[in-house]
Amino acid sequence: MSEFGFSTMSGGTDLDDYDYSSDELEQLEGFGSSGYDSRAKSETPGNQLVVVVTKAQDLPNRRKLDKQSPYVVLRIQDQVQRTRVVPRGGQTPHFDEELWFVLDNVEETTLNINIYHQQKKDSELVCSGKVDFSTALKRSIKEGYDGWFDLEYNNRPAGRVYLEMTYYPSVTAVPIGVNSSVRDNKMKTLKNGGSEI
């Protein structure tokens, strides 16, 4: 189990075989853009991957007579982040949300993607996919690694999602305008020899 109570997956478990329980999905409420900042959890500055979930298209619709309300859950090993729910986002939702992952002690370079439809009491899986983010680690901050990534449901094509991935190897590489309070605190910590102010 991770520090947030999520079951961690080890070995070659396939993402498609892993369904988040309703308890795990409830725990995900509030993560991502609504306050959880994975950068604040980092013991060392830098070594972070920023994934901007921009939009999705051609998603299967899980609602019969209405538009679905999707959100995205991203996972790198035991780190889980999620976007906000796009009410009635349907099959072509726009998220425009950045999620941060600390890559310290990360052994795999697989980004697991699940898109869910938010219902009143629980969530229903819309589609899922995997992305090897090692390309983002090899590119410069200016280049990044952007593109459409295919999704599937029950081994059938189920739309795609547009992701922008940028790797920041050090805290000084993080742009000043990006969550400057966290960046400033880390810079102060560095200047004071690693101790908190």
C-alpha positions in Angstrom: 0.0 0.0 0.0 1.2 3.5 -0.7 1.2 6.3 1.8 -2.3 7.3 0.6 -3.8 3.9 1.2 -3.8 2.8 -2.5 -2.9 -0.7 -3.5 0.4 -0.6 -5.2 1.0 -2.9 -8.2 4.1 -4.9 -8.5 5.5 -7.1 -11.2 3.9 -7.3 -14.6 0.3 -6.5 -13.6 -1.5 -5.1 -16.6 -3.4 -1.8 -16.1 -6.4 -3.2 -17.9 -6.7 -5.8 -15.2 -6.6 -3.3 -12.4 -9.8 -1.5 -11.5 -9.8 1.1 -8.8 -12.3 0.3 -6.1 -14.9 2.8 -5.1 -13.0 3.5 -1.9 -9.8 4.2 -3.9 -11.8 6.5 -6.3 -13.2 8.3 -3.3 -9.7 8.8 -2.0 -8.8 10.3 -5.3 -11.3 13.0 -4.9 -9.4 16.2 -4.2 -6.2 15.0 -5.8 -4.7 16.7 -8.9 -5.8 20.3 -9.5 -7.9 20.6 -6.4 -5.1 21.0 -4.0 -2.7 18.0 -4.0 0.7 19.0 -5.2 3.1 16.1 -5.7 6.0 18.5 -5.8 5.5 19.3 -2.2 6.1 15.7 -1.3 9.6 15.6 -2.9 12.5 15.2 -0.6 14.9 16.4 -3.2 14.3 19.3 -5.6 13.9 18.5 -9.3 13.6 15.1 -11.0 9.9 15.8 -11.8 7.6 15.0 -14.7 4.8 17.4 -15.6 2.0 15.9 -17.6 -0.5 18.3 -19.0 -3.7 16.5 -19.8 -5.1 18.7 -22.6 -8.0 16.9 -24.2 -9.5 13.7 -25.4 -11.5 12.7 -28.4 -13.6 9.8 -29.7 -14.2 8.4 -26.2 -16.9 5.8 -25.9 -20.0 7.3 -24.3 -21.1 5.6 -21.1 -24.4 7.5 -20.9 -27.4 6.5 -22.8 -29.4 9.7 -23.2 -26.9 12.3 -21.9 -23.3 13.3 -22.1 -20.8 11.7 -19.7 -18.8 13.6 -17.2 -15.2 12.3 -17.6 -12.0 12.7 -15.6 -8.5 11.3 -16.0 -6.5 9.3 -13.5 -2.8 9.0 -14.2 -0.5 6.7 -12.3 3.3 6.2 -12.2 4.0 3.2 -9.9 2.3 4.2 -6.6 1.8 7.9 -7.4 -1.7 8.7 -8.5 -3.0 12.0 -9.8 -6.3 13.0 -11.3 -7.9 15.8 -13.2 -11.1 17.6 -12.3 -14.4 16.2 -13.6 -15.5 17.9 -16.8 -19.3 18.0 -16.3 -21.0 16.8 -19.5 -17.7 16.8 -21.3 -19.0 13.9 -23.4 -16.8 12.2 -25.9 -14.4 15.2 -26.5 -13.7 16.7 -23.1 -11.1 19.5 -22.6 -9.2 19.2 -19.3 -6.2 21.6 -19.7 -4.7 20.5 -16.4 -1.2 19.8 -15.3 -0.3 17.0 -13.0 3.2 16.6 -11.4 5.0 13.4 -10.6 8.2 13.0 -8.5 10.5 10.5 -10.3 12.7 9.8 -7.3 12.9 6.0 -6.8 10.7 5.4 -9.9 11.9 2.2 -11.6 9.4 2.0 -14.5 8.8 4.6 -17.2 5.2 3.7 -17.8 2.4 6.3 -17.4 -0.9 4.5 -16.8 -4.0 6.3 -18.0 -7.6 5.7 -17.0 -10.5 7.8 -18.0 -13.6 7.5 -15.9 -17.2 8.8 -16.1 -18.2 10.3 -12.8 -21.6 9.1 -11.6 -23.5 10.2 -8.5 -22.1 7.5 -6.2 -19.3 5.9 -8.1 -17.3 6.0 -11.3 -17.3 3.9 -14.4 -14.3 3.1 -16.5 -14.5 4.7 -20.0 -11.1 3.6 -21.3 -7.5 3.1 -20.4 -4.0 3.1 -21.9 -0.3 3.2 -21.3 2.5 5.6 -22.4 6.2 5.1 -22.1 7.4 8.5 -20.9 11.1 7.7 -21.3 11.1 9.9 -24.4 10.2 12.9 -22.3 13.3 12.2 -20.1 15.6 12.4 -23.1 14.2 15.7 -24.5 15.0 19.2 -23.5 12.6 21.2 -21.4 11.7 23.4 -24.4 11.0 20.3 -26.6 9.0 18.1 -24.2 7.1 15.1 -25.5 3.6 16.0 -26.8 1.1 13.9 -28.8 -2.0 11.9 -29.1 -2.0 8.6 -27.3 -4.4 5.8 -28.1 -6.8 4.4 -25.5 -8.7 1.1 -25.4 -11.5 -0.6 -23.6 -11.7 -4.5 -23.6 -8.9 -4.6 -26.1 -10.7 -2.5 -28.6 -9.8 1.1 -29.7 -11.6 3.6 -27.4 -10.4 7.1 -28.4 -7.3 9.0 -27.6 -5.9 11.6 -25.3 -3.5 14.5 -25.9 -0.7 14.8 -23.4 2.1 17.2 -23.0 5.0 15.8 -21.0 8.0 17.8 -19.7 10.8 16.6 -17.5 12.4 19.0 -15.0 15.8 17.5 -13.9 16.3 20.3 -11.3 14.3 22.8 -9.3 16.1 25.7 -11.1 14.7 24.3 -14.4 11.1 24.7 -13.3 9.7 27.9 -14.9 9.3 30.8 -12.4 5.6 31.2 -13.3 4.8 27.6 -12.4 3.6 27.3 -8.8 6.2 29.8 -7.7 5.5 29.3 -4.0 6.7 25.7 -4.1 9.6 26.6 -6.3 10.6 29.5 -4.0 10.4 27.3 -0.9 12.6 24.7 -2.5 15.1 27.4 -3.6 15.2 28.8 0.0 15.8 25.2 1.3 18.7 24.7 -1.1 20.3 28.1 -0.2 20.1 27.2 3.5 21.9 23.9 3.0 18.8 21.7 2.9 17.2 22.9 6.1 13.7 24.3 6.3 13.3 28.0 7.0 
